Amino acid sequence: MVQPQPPDPRPVPVPPPMPQPPREPSPGTEPPIPPTPEPPPPNRPAPNETPPTG
Protein backbone atom coordinates (compact mmCIF):
# COMPACT_ATOMS: atom_id res chain seq x y z
CA MET A 1 0.00 0.00 0.00
CA VAL A 2 1.42 3.36 -1.02
CA GLN A 3 1.41 6.04 1.68
CA PRO A 4 0.18 9.45 0.50
CA GLN A 5 2.99 11.94 0.24
CA PRO A 6 2.54 15.20 2.19
CA PRO A 7 2.22 18.25 -0.05
CA ASP A 8 5.44 20.14 -0.63
CA PRO A 9 5.53 23.37 1.39
CA ARG A 10 5.99 25.57 -1.65
CA PRO A 11 5.87 29.34 -1.11
CA VAL A 12 2.72 30.81 -2.58
CA PRO A 13 3.64 33.43 -5.18
CA VAL A 14 2.35 36.77 -3.97
CA PRO A 15 1.30 39.07 -6.79
CA PRO A 16 2.87 42.53 -6.68
CA PRO A 17 0.56 45.20 -5.23
CA MET A 18 -1.29 47.11 -7.92
CA PRO A 19 -0.48 50.84 -7.84
CA GLN A 20 -3.73 52.46 -6.79
CA PRO A 21 -4.53 55.73 -8.55
CA PRO A 22 -5.07 58.76 -6.32
CA ARG A 23 -8.66 58.95 -5.15
CA GLU A 24 -10.50 61.86 -6.67
CA PRO A 25 -12.93 63.63 -4.33
CA SER A 26 -16.42 62.71 -5.44
CA PRO A 27 -18.85 65.18 -3.83
CA GLY A 28 -21.76 62.99 -4.91
CA THR A 29 -20.87 59.93 -2.88
CA GLU A 30 -18.23 61.14 -0.42
CA PRO A 31 -18.71 64.73 0.71
CA PRO A 32 -15.51 66.14 2.18
CA ILE A 33 -15.96 66.24 5.93
CA PRO A 34 -13.87 69.01 7.51
CA PRO A 35 -12.03 67.85 10.63
CA THR A 36 -13.91 69.13 13.65
CA PRO A 37 -11.37 70.34 16.21
CA GLU A 38 -12.24 69.18 19.69
CA PRO A 39 -13.17 72.05 22.00
CA PRO A 40 -10.50 72.84 24.58
CA PRO A 41 -11.17 71.27 27.97
CA PRO A 42 -12.80 73.59 30.49
CA ASN A 43 -10.34 75.40 32.70
CA ARG A 44 -11.16 73.38 35.79
CA PRO A 45 -8.73 71.71 38.17
CA ALA A 46 -8.75 67.94 38.14
CA PRO A 47 -10.44 66.26 41.12
CA ASN A 48 -7.05 65.15 42.42
CA GLU A 49 -5.56 68.62 42.06
CA THR A 50 -6.06 71.64 44.27
CA PRO A 51 -7.14 74.85 42.58
CA PRO A 52 -4.31 77.38 42.32
CA THR A 53 -4.55 80.02 44.99
CA GLY A 54 -3.38 83.40 43.90
NORMO-V405720 format. One line per field, one symbol per residue. psi: psi as a letter, one per 30 degrees, with the letter a starting at -180 (. if undefined). A space follows every 10 residues. Layout:
psi=???
//
This chain:
psi=kkkkkkkkik kkkkkkkkjk lkkkjjfeej kjjkkjkkkk kkikklfglk kkk.
//
